[in-house]
Amino acid sequence: MRPRLKIWIDLENSPHVLFFEPVIDELRRRGHHVVVTGRRFCNTLALARARGIAVRVIGRGHDTSRNATLKRAFHHLRSFQLWRFAHTQRFDVAASHVSRTQAVAAARLGIPLWAALDYEHVYLRHLHAVRCFMAPRVLPPDAFDRAGIPRTIIERYDGLKEDVYLHRFRPNGDVRRRLRLGDDEILVVFRPSSDNAHYGNDFGPVVERHLLQRLAAQAGVCTVVLPRTDHQRRRLRALVNGDRRVRIAAEALDGPALIHAADLVVSGGGTMVREASVLGVPAISCFTGRVGAVDQLLADQGKVRLVRSVDDVECLSPVGRARAHTGRVNGAPLRQVVEAICRTATPA
Protein backbone atom coordinates (compact mmCIF):
# COMPACT_ATOMS: atom_id res chain seq x y z
CA MET A 1 0.00 0.00 0.00
CA ARG A 2 1.30 3.46 -0.91
CA PRO A 3 2.34 5.52 2.15
CA ARG A 4 0.35 8.59 3.18
CA LEU A 5 1.89 11.60 1.45
CA LYS A 6 2.04 15.24 2.44
CA ILE A 7 1.34 17.13 -0.78
CA TRP A 8 1.73 20.85 -1.38
CA ILE A 9 -0.41 22.38 -4.13
CA ASP A 10 0.03 26.02 -5.14
CA LEU A 11 -2.61 28.07 -6.97
CA GLU A 12 -0.94 30.96 -8.78
CA ASN A 13 -3.74 31.88 -11.18
CA SER A 14 -7.51 31.54 -11.43
CA PRO A 15 -7.64 28.58 -13.91
CA HIS A 16 -5.61 26.53 -11.42
CA VAL A 17 -8.50 26.49 -8.95
CA LEU A 18 -10.85 24.46 -11.14
CA PHE A 19 -8.03 22.24 -12.38
CA PHE A 20 -6.91 21.24 -8.90
CA GLU A 21 -10.29 21.03 -7.17
CA PRO A 22 -10.98 17.40 -8.24
CA VAL A 23 -7.27 16.56 -7.90
CA ILE A 24 -7.33 17.68 -4.26
CA ASP A 25 -10.54 15.72 -3.63
CA GLU A 26 -9.13 12.54 -5.18
CA LEU A 27 -5.79 12.81 -3.35
CA ARG A 28 -7.61 13.20 -0.04
CA ARG A 29 -9.96 10.34 -0.90
CA ARG A 30 -6.85 8.19 -1.29
CA GLY A 31 -5.75 9.18 2.21
CA HIS A 32 -3.11 11.80 1.45
CA HIS A 33 -2.69 15.08 3.33
CA VAL A 34 -2.99 18.07 1.00
CA VAL A 35 -1.96 21.63 1.85
CA VAL A 36 -3.00 24.39 -0.56
CA THR A 37 -1.39 27.81 -0.93
CA GLY A 38 -2.70 30.57 -3.16
CA ARG A 39 -1.56 33.87 -4.62
CA ARG A 40 -3.59 37.05 -4.39
CA PHE A 41 -3.93 37.46 -8.14
CA CYS A 42 -6.85 37.91 -10.57
CA ASN A 43 -9.86 35.83 -9.41
CA THR A 44 -7.81 33.06 -7.79
CA LEU A 45 -8.79 33.51 -4.14
CA ALA A 46 -12.43 34.37 -4.86
CA LEU A 47 -12.80 31.21 -6.95
CA ALA A 48 -11.13 29.09 -4.27
CA ARG A 49 -13.52 30.45 -1.63
CA ALA A 50 -16.50 29.82 -3.92
CA ARG A 51 -15.35 26.22 -4.40
CA GLY A 52 -14.81 25.66 -0.69
CA ILE A 53 -11.04 25.15 -1.01
CA ALA A 54 -9.18 26.19 2.13
CA VAL A 55 -6.18 28.19 0.95
CA ARG A 56 -3.27 29.68 2.86
CA VAL A 57 -2.77 33.05 1.16
CA ILE A 58 0.88 33.76 0.46
CA GLY A 59 2.03 36.72 -1.61
CA ARG A 60 0.48 38.47 -4.53
CA GLY A 61 1.12 39.07 -8.21
CA HIS A 62 1.42 42.20 -10.32
CA ASP A 63 -1.76 42.27 -12.40
CA THR A 64 -2.04 45.74 -13.92
CA SER A 65 0.71 45.78 -16.57
CA ARG A 66 3.53 43.83 -18.21
CA ASN A 67 6.22 45.88 -16.45
CA ALA A 68 9.06 43.36 -16.32
CA THR A 69 10.83 44.97 -13.35
CA LEU A 70 7.73 44.92 -11.16
CA LYS A 71 6.87 41.36 -12.20
CA ARG A 72 10.38 40.18 -11.25
CA ALA A 73 10.13 41.92 -7.89
CA PHE A 74 6.81 40.24 -7.07
CA HIS A 75 8.23 36.91 -8.26
CA HIS A 76 11.31 37.07 -6.02
CA LEU A 77 9.29 38.22 -3.01
CA ARG A 78 6.73 35.44 -3.31
CA SER A 79 9.40 32.80 -3.93
CA PHE A 80 11.00 33.80 -0.63
CA GLN A 81 7.62 33.86 1.16
CA LEU A 82 6.85 30.34 -0.08
CA TRP A 83 10.31 29.12 0.95
CA ARG A 84 9.78 30.57 4.44
CA PHE A 85 6.40 28.81 4.67
CA ALA A 86 7.51 25.43 3.32
CA HIS A 87 10.93 24.95 4.90
CA THR A 88 9.49 23.39 8.10
CA GLN A 89 6.59 21.51 6.48
CA ARG A 90 8.40 18.35 5.29
CA PHE A 91 6.39 18.04 2.09
CA ASP A 92 6.77 14.89 0.01
CA VAL A 93 5.91 16.63 -3.27
CA ALA A 94 5.04 20.09 -4.59
CA ALA A 95 2.51 20.35 -7.43
CA SER A 96 1.24 23.20 -9.59
CA HIS A 97 0.14 24.20 -13.07
CA VAL A 98 3.45 26.00 -13.67
CA SER A 99 3.74 28.04 -10.49
CA ARG A 100 7.17 29.54 -11.04
CA THR A 101 7.40 30.83 -7.49
CA GLN A 102 6.62 27.40 -6.02
CA ALA A 103 9.18 25.85 -8.37
CA VAL A 104 11.90 28.15 -7.05
CA ALA A 105 11.02 27.51 -3.41
CA ALA A 106 10.69 23.74 -3.87
CA ALA A 107 14.02 23.51 -5.71
CA ARG A 108 15.81 25.33 -2.89
CA LEU A 109 14.26 22.99 -0.33
CA GLY A 110 14.84 19.80 -2.32
CA ILE A 111 11.12 18.99 -2.55
CA PRO A 112 10.25 16.76 -5.54
CA LEU A 113 8.38 18.93 -8.01
CA TRP A 114 5.46 18.03 -10.29
CA ALA A 115 4.12 20.52 -12.83
CA ALA A 116 1.59 20.58 -15.65
CA LEU A 117 1.37 22.79 -18.72
CA ASP A 118 -0.92 23.08 -21.75
CA TYR A 119 0.47 26.19 -23.50
CA GLU A 120 4.02 25.81 -24.74
CA HIS A 121 4.92 29.49 -25.34
CA VAL A 122 5.61 30.46 -21.74
CA TYR A 123 8.77 31.10 -19.73
CA LEU A 124 10.00 27.85 -18.19
CA ARG A 125 13.44 28.83 -16.98
CA HIS A 126 12.37 28.42 -13.33
CA LEU A 127 11.18 24.83 -13.92
CA HIS A 128 14.50 23.06 -14.44
CA ALA A 129 14.19 21.14 -11.16
CA VAL A 130 10.86 19.56 -12.16
CA ARG A 131 10.86 15.80 -11.69
CA CYS A 132 7.67 15.19 -13.68
CA PHE A 133 6.22 17.53 -16.30
CA MET A 134 2.72 16.68 -17.58
CA ALA A 135 1.21 18.01 -20.79
CA PRO A 136 -1.62 17.10 -23.18
CA ARG A 137 -0.66 14.50 -25.73
CA VAL A 138 -1.33 17.00 -28.55
CA LEU A 139 1.70 19.16 -27.63
CA PRO A 140 4.61 18.41 -29.98
CA PRO A 141 7.58 16.42 -28.57
CA ASP A 142 9.95 19.36 -29.07
CA ALA A 143 7.70 21.85 -27.23
CA PHE A 144 10.03 22.00 -24.22
CA ASP A 145 13.41 21.64 -25.92
CA ARG A 146 14.12 25.37 -26.12
CA ALA A 147 13.53 25.73 -22.38
CA GLY A 148 15.99 22.96 -21.64
CA ILE A 149 13.34 20.63 -20.18
CA PRO A 150 14.48 17.04 -20.87
CA ARG A 151 12.00 14.89 -22.74
CA THR A 152 12.63 12.05 -20.30
CA ILE A 153 10.64 13.80 -17.52
CA ILE A 154 7.62 14.66 -19.70
CA GLU A 155 4.48 12.57 -19.24
CA ARG A 156 1.34 12.89 -21.35
CA TYR A 157 -2.31 12.86 -20.42
CA ASP A 158 -5.19 12.12 -22.76
CA GLY A 159 -7.42 15.05 -23.67
CA LEU A 160 -7.33 18.63 -22.42
CA LYS A 161 -6.55 20.04 -19.00
CA GLU A 162 -10.21 21.09 -18.82
CA ASP A 163 -11.20 17.40 -18.96
CA VAL A 164 -9.62 17.01 -15.51
CA TYR A 165 -12.53 18.85 -13.90
CA LEU A 166 -15.29 19.05 -16.52
CA HIS A 167 -15.82 15.30 -16.76
CA ARG A 168 -17.87 15.58 -13.55
CA PHE A 169 -19.66 18.80 -14.56
CA ARG A 170 -23.43 18.85 -14.11
CA PRO A 171 -25.47 21.58 -15.89
CA ASN A 172 -27.17 24.25 -13.83
CA GLY A 173 -30.49 25.02 -15.49
CA ASP A 174 -31.02 28.23 -13.49
CA VAL A 175 -28.34 30.34 -15.17
CA ARG A 176 -30.44 31.90 -17.91
CA ARG A 177 -33.35 32.43 -15.54
CA ARG A 178 -31.11 34.23 -13.02
CA LEU A 179 -29.83 36.41 -15.84
CA ARG A 180 -33.47 37.13 -16.76
CA LEU A 181 -32.99 36.09 -20.36
CA GLY A 182 -35.90 35.29 -22.63
CA ASP A 183 -36.07 32.05 -24.61
CA ASP A 184 -35.03 33.81 -27.81
CA GLU A 185 -32.26 35.96 -26.33
CA ILE A 186 -28.67 35.12 -27.17
CA LEU A 187 -26.15 34.79 -24.34
CA VAL A 188 -22.48 35.52 -25.04
CA VAL A 189 -19.86 34.94 -22.33
CA PHE A 190 -16.84 37.22 -22.83
CA ARG A 191 -13.49 36.78 -21.06
CA PRO A 192 -10.93 39.51 -21.84
CA SER A 193 -7.26 38.78 -22.42
CA SER A 194 -4.76 39.20 -19.61
CA ASP A 195 -3.36 42.70 -19.16
CA ASN A 196 -0.16 41.36 -17.62
CA ALA A 197 0.73 37.94 -19.08
CA HIS A 198 4.21 37.97 -20.61
CA TYR A 199 3.01 35.93 -23.62
CA GLY A 200 0.31 38.47 -24.55
CA ASN A 201 0.54 41.79 -26.34
CA ASP A 202 -1.15 45.18 -26.36
CA PHE A 203 -3.14 44.50 -29.54
CA GLY A 204 -5.56 42.15 -27.77
CA PRO A 205 -7.69 44.94 -26.21
CA VAL A 206 -8.06 46.55 -29.64
CA VAL A 207 -9.59 43.39 -31.10
CA GLU A 208 -11.72 42.90 -27.98
CA ARG A 209 -13.10 46.43 -28.21
CA HIS A 210 -14.27 45.82 -31.77
CA LEU A 211 -15.79 42.50 -30.77
CA LEU A 212 -17.73 44.04 -27.89
CA GLN A 213 -18.99 46.84 -30.12
CA ARG A 214 -20.11 44.33 -32.75
CA LEU A 215 -21.93 42.19 -30.16
CA ALA A 216 -23.60 45.22 -28.56
CA ALA A 217 -24.89 46.33 -31.95
CA GLN A 218 -26.71 43.03 -32.57
CA ALA A 219 -30.32 42.93 -31.40
CA GLY A 220 -31.24 40.26 -28.90
CA VAL A 221 -27.70 39.64 -27.64
CA CYS A 222 -26.75 39.84 -23.95
CA THR A 223 -23.00 39.80 -23.33
CA VAL A 224 -21.72 38.90 -19.87
CA VAL A 225 -18.12 40.04 -19.39
CA LEU A 226 -15.91 38.30 -16.81
CA PRO A 227 -13.01 40.66 -15.96
CA ARG A 228 -9.81 39.25 -14.55
CA THR A 229 -8.94 42.14 -12.24
CA ASP A 230 -10.47 45.27 -10.70
CA HIS A 231 -8.25 47.34 -12.98
CA GLN A 232 -9.68 45.55 -16.01
CA ARG A 233 -13.23 45.87 -14.65
CA ARG A 234 -12.91 49.65 -14.44
CA ARG A 235 -11.48 49.85 -17.97
CA LEU A 236 -14.29 47.77 -19.42
CA ARG A 237 -17.00 49.70 -17.61
CA ALA A 238 -15.68 52.88 -19.17
CA LEU A 239 -15.60 51.18 -22.56
CA VAL A 240 -19.22 49.98 -22.52
CA ASN A 241 -20.37 53.29 -21.02
CA GLY A 242 -23.53 51.99 -19.38
CA ASP A 243 -24.75 49.91 -22.33
CA ARG A 244 -27.25 47.52 -20.69
CA ARG A 245 -26.69 44.90 -23.36
CA VAL A 246 -23.19 44.36 -21.93
CA ARG A 247 -23.04 43.25 -18.29
CA ILE A 248 -19.76 43.50 -16.41
CA ALA A 249 -19.67 40.84 -13.71
CA ALA A 250 -19.01 42.36 -10.29
CA GLU A 251 -17.68 39.13 -8.78
CA ALA A 252 -16.27 35.75 -9.70
CA LEU A 253 -18.95 33.54 -11.29
CA ASP A 254 -19.24 29.80 -11.96
CA GLY A 255 -17.56 29.81 -15.36
CA PRO A 256 -18.48 26.29 -16.55
CA ALA A 257 -22.16 26.74 -15.62
CA LEU A 258 -22.25 30.08 -17.42
CA ILE A 259 -20.51 28.61 -20.46
CA HIS A 260 -22.92 25.69 -20.67
CA ALA A 261 -25.86 28.12 -20.69
CA ALA A 262 -24.27 30.30 -23.37
CA ASP A 263 -24.75 30.42 -27.12
CA LEU A 264 -21.20 31.64 -27.71
CA VAL A 265 -18.00 32.01 -25.68
CA VAL A 266 -15.46 34.70 -26.60
CA SER A 267 -12.13 34.69 -24.77
CA GLY A 268 -8.75 36.35 -24.99
CA GLY A 269 -7.26 33.47 -22.99
CA GLY A 270 -7.12 29.74 -23.49
CA THR A 271 -9.03 28.16 -20.64
CA MET A 272 -12.57 29.32 -21.37
CA VAL A 273 -12.49 28.49 -25.09
CA ARG A 274 -11.20 25.04 -24.19
CA GLU A 275 -13.93 24.66 -21.58
CA ALA A 276 -16.43 25.61 -24.27
CA SER A 277 -15.02 22.99 -26.64
CA VAL A 278 -15.33 20.28 -23.97
CA LEU A 279 -18.91 21.34 -23.17
CA GLY A 280 -19.87 21.55 -26.86
CA VAL A 281 -20.42 25.33 -26.96
CA PRO A 282 -19.34 27.47 -29.97
CA ALA A 283 -16.27 29.57 -29.15
CA ILE A 284 -14.12 32.39 -30.49
CA SER A 285 -10.55 32.93 -29.37
CA CYS A 286 -9.47 36.57 -29.67
CA PHE A 287 -6.03 35.86 -28.21
CA THR A 288 -3.48 37.75 -30.31
CA GLY A 289 -0.30 36.10 -29.02
CA ARG A 290 1.32 32.94 -30.37
CA VAL A 291 -1.25 30.22 -30.96
CA GLY A 292 -0.60 27.08 -28.91
CA ALA A 293 -0.90 23.53 -30.19
CA VAL A 294 -4.10 22.85 -28.23
CA ASP A 295 -5.93 25.88 -29.62
CA GLN A 296 -4.70 25.19 -33.15
CA LEU A 297 -6.05 21.64 -32.89
CA LEU A 298 -9.46 22.91 -31.71
CA ALA A 299 -9.48 25.44 -34.56
CA ASP A 300 -8.63 22.71 -37.08
CA GLN A 301 -11.49 20.63 -35.67
CA GLY A 302 -13.91 23.55 -36.09
CA LYS A 303 -14.58 23.84 -32.35
CA VAL A 304 -12.92 27.25 -31.94
CA ARG A 305 -12.66 30.17 -34.37
CA LEU A 306 -9.45 32.20 -34.18
CA VAL A 307 -10.02 35.97 -34.41
CA ARG A 308 -6.68 37.75 -34.39
CA SER A 309 -7.33 41.09 -36.10
CA VAL A 310 -9.95 43.78 -36.56
CA ASP A 311 -10.47 42.48 -40.11
CA ASP A 312 -11.30 39.05 -38.65
CA VAL A 313 -13.91 40.70 -36.44
CA GLU A 314 -15.54 42.38 -39.43
CA CYS A 315 -15.85 39.00 -41.17
CA LEU A 316 -17.84 37.40 -38.35
CA SER A 317 -21.43 36.39 -38.94
CA PRO A 318 -24.17 37.49 -36.51
CA VAL A 319 -24.48 35.30 -33.43
CA GLY A 320 -27.42 32.88 -33.30
CA ARG A 321 -28.96 30.63 -30.69
CA ALA A 322 -26.84 27.52 -30.28
CA ARG A 323 -28.19 24.05 -30.80
CA ALA A 324 -28.27 21.60 -27.89
CA HIS A 325 -24.75 21.28 -26.51
CA THR A 326 -22.95 17.99 -27.00
CA GLY A 327 -20.37 17.80 -24.25
CA ARG A 328 -18.06 14.84 -23.83
CA VAL A 329 -16.92 12.87 -20.80
CA ASN A 330 -13.25 12.01 -20.34
CA GLY A 331 -12.21 10.89 -16.87
CA ALA A 332 -8.76 9.64 -17.89
CA PRO A 333 -6.78 12.89 -17.32
CA LEU A 334 -7.81 13.18 -13.65
CA ARG A 335 -6.62 9.68 -12.89
CA GLN A 336 -3.41 10.22 -14.85
CA VAL A 337 -2.64 13.49 -13.06
CA VAL A 338 -3.29 12.12 -9.57
CA GLU A 339 -1.18 9.02 -10.14
CA ALA A 340 1.69 11.07 -11.58
CA ILE A 341 1.73 13.39 -8.54
CA CYS A 342 1.93 10.37 -6.24
CA ARG A 343 4.69 8.79 -8.33
CA THR A 344 6.69 12.01 -8.23
CA ALA A 345 6.69 11.90 -4.44
CA THR A 346 7.72 8.24 -4.32
CA PRO A 347 9.75 7.44 -7.45
CA ALA A 348 10.69 3.84 -8.19
N, C-alpha and C positions, 0 to 999 in steps of 0.2 A: 504494500500500500504506500502511495506517495506521502511523504511527510507534510505536515501542515506548514505552509509557507507564509511569510510576512511580505506582502506585496505593496509597493508604493506606486500609485497611479497619479500622474500630474495632468491637470486640465489647463492648457495654456490658451485655448481659444474656444469659442462657442460651439463649433461642430464636434469638438471632442466630448462634450457632455453626452450627446445622444449616442455616439459611438461606444463610449465606455459604460453606459448605464447597464446594458445587458451583460457586458463582460464582468462588471463588478458583481452583479447578481449571481452569475454562474460560478465565479471564483468562490464566492461566499457559500454557495450551495454545496460546493465540493469541500468545504471545511477550511478554506484559507482565510487568513486575516488580511483585510485590504484597508489601507490608509490612503485617503485621497486629498491631494493639495490642489489649489486652484489659483489662477492669476486674476486679478482685478483688471479685466480687459474685455471690451465689447460686451456681449450679452452672457458671458460665461457664467458668472456667479448667479445671475437671475435665473438662467435656465437650470442650473444645478439645484437651486432652491425649489423651483417649480417641479422638478423631477424627484425631489425628496432625497437628494444625494448630500450627505454630510461632508462638507469640504472645509479643510483648514486653509484659510486665505493667507497666501504668502506672496507679497510683491504685487506689482502692477506693470502694465505695458504702456508704451507710448502709442496712442491711437488717434492722433489728430493730424499727423503728417508723415512723410517719408524721410524726415531729417535723420541722416545716418548717425550723426554724433549723439543725438538724444536717444536713438534706438539702442546704440551700443552701451550708453550709460545705464539705461534701464535693464539691459541684458546682464551686464556685469553685476549690478546691484542685486537682481533677483537670483542669479547663480549663487552669490554669496549667501543670501538669505536661505535658499534651499539647502546649501551645504550645512549651514548652522543648524537648521532644523533636523536634517537627516543623519548627522554624524553620530548621534547616540541611539538611533532607532534600530540598528541591526537588521536592515531590510535584506531579504533574500534576492529581490529583483526589483528593478525600477522599470516602469512601462509608460509609454506615452505615444501620441500620434505626432511625433517630431516636436517634442518640447526641447528646444535647444538649451534652455537654462537647466532643466533637469539632467540633460545629458552631461553638461559640464560638471554639475555637482556630483552625479553618480560616478563619473570617471575619476574624480579626485578622491572619492571614498572607496573605490574599488567595488562598487555594487554592480552586479551583472545587469546589463541594459538591454531592454527590448524596445523596439520602435516600429511604427507602421507609417506608411506613406502612400498616397495615391496620386500625387502630382509631382512629376520629376524635375520641374524647373525651379527648384528652391535651393537655398543655401544649405549645404549639409556638412560644412567644415567642422561643426561642433559634434558630429555624430561618429567620429572615427573609433570610439570605444564601444560601439554597439556590438553586442554578441549575436543578436538575431534581428534582422531587418525584414519586415513583412510588407508585401506590396501585391496589388491585384495581378493576376496572371497576364493581363493584357499589356502591362508595361514592358517595353523592350528589354532584352537582357543587358544591353549596354547603358541603361538609363542612369546607373550610378557610377559608371567608370570614371567620368570626369571629376567626381567628388572624391575619388579614391576609396570608395566603399567596395570591398572585395566581394565578388559574386558568390563566394563560398558561404557567406553568412546570410544571403538573401533567401527567404522562403516566400512561396506564393500562396495566396488564397483564391478561391474560386468565386468570381462575381465582383461586386463593387463593395467599397467600404460601407455604403448605405445598407447593403443586405444584412450587415451585422446586427442592425437594430430594427430594420423595417420588416424583417420576416415575421415578427410577432405583432406588427401593427394591426390595430382594429379600427375601422372607420368610426368617426364621430358624426352622426347625422344631424347634430344641432348647429354646426358651424354656419351654414347659410342662414338659418333662422335667426341666430344671434346677431348676424350682420344685417338682418332685416332686408334680405335680398328676395326679390320676386322670382318666380319660376323661370321667367324669360331673361332675367338679368345675367350678365356675364361677369364672372369673378376672375380678376387677374391678381396674382400674388407677385409682388415686385421686391426683390432683394438687391440693393445697390452694391456696387463693387467696394472693396476696401479702400479707405483713404490712405492707409499706411503700409500695406503689404509691399515688401521689396520687389515682388515679381509683377506688380501692377504698373500702371502708368497714368498720367494725368489726362489722357484722352477718354478714359472710361466715362467720367461724368458728363462729357459732351454728348456721347452716344445715348446715355441714360436720359438726359434732358429731352432729347428729341423723341425718345421712346415714350416717356411720360406724357409729353405734349400730344403725341399721336393717339395714345390710349384715351386721354381726357377728351379728345375731340370726337371720339366715337360714341354715339348714342347707346345707352343701355349697358355701358361698361362701368363697373366699380373696381378701382385699383386699390389694393391694400398694400402699403409700403412698409417693409420691415427694416428700419434703420439699424445699423450696427452699433452706433455710438450716439451720445447726446449731441456731440458736435455735428454729426451727419444729420441727425433729426432736425436741428435748427436750420441747417442749410436747405434741406428738402422742404420744410415748411415755408421758407421764404420763396422757394421755387414754385410751389403749387399755389401760393398766394390765396389760400382759403377756398380753393376749388373743391366742392363737396364730393365730386366724383373721384377724388384721390384722397384716401384716408391714410394718415401717417400714424402707425401704431405707437401708442404711448408707453408700451411695456413689451417684454418678451412674450411671444405667443407660441402655442403649440404648432410648430412649423409643419410636421407631417399631416396633422389633421386639417390644417388650412390648405395645404397643397392638394390633398385628396378631394377637398370640396371645390377646388378651383377648376376653371376652364382653360387656364393658361398660367404657366410660371415663367417669370422673366427674372434672370439673376446675373449679376456681375461677378459672382463667385462660382465655385464648382459644386458645392454640396447640394444646394437646393435644386439645381437642374438634374443632378443625379438622383436625388430623392424622387423628383417628378418622373424620371424614366423608370425607376423601380415600381412606382405606384401607377404607371400607365397614364400619366397626365402630359399633355403637350407642353413643350418647354422651349424657351429661347435663352441662349447664353449671349450676354452682351459684354462678356469679358474681353478686353482688348489686349491682354498680354499674350504670351506664348501659349498656344493651345497644347494641352497635355494629351497623352495617349488615350486616356479614358474618355475625355470629351470628344476627341476625334472619332473614336469608335462609335459613340452614341450618335454623333452627327452622321456618320456613314450608314448607320442603321435607320436613320430617319426619326430617331427619338428626340433629338435636340437640334434646333436650328441655330447656327452661329451667325450672330449679327455683330460685325466688328467695325462698322463705319456708319456715318450718317446716310450714305447712299443705300446701305443695306436696310436701314430703317425705312427709307422711302419706298423700298420695294416690297414691304410686308403687306400681306392681305389683311383686311379687317378681321378682328377676332370673332369667333362664333362659339356657341355653346358646344362643349365637348361631348362626345359620345360616352357611354358607360366606360369607366376606367377598367383596365385589364392589368391589374398588378400581378406580380409574380412572387413566389415564396422560395427563398433560398436560405436554408438554415446552416449550410456548410461553413460559411466564413466565420460565424460565431464560434463554432466548435474548433475550427482551425486556429483562430486567434487565441482562445483560452488555453489550448494545449501547448501552443508555442511559448506563451508566457511562462507556463509551468516548466517546460523543458529548459528555458533560458535560465531559470533559477537553479535547476538541478541537472546540469548537462551530463550526458553519459560519459 
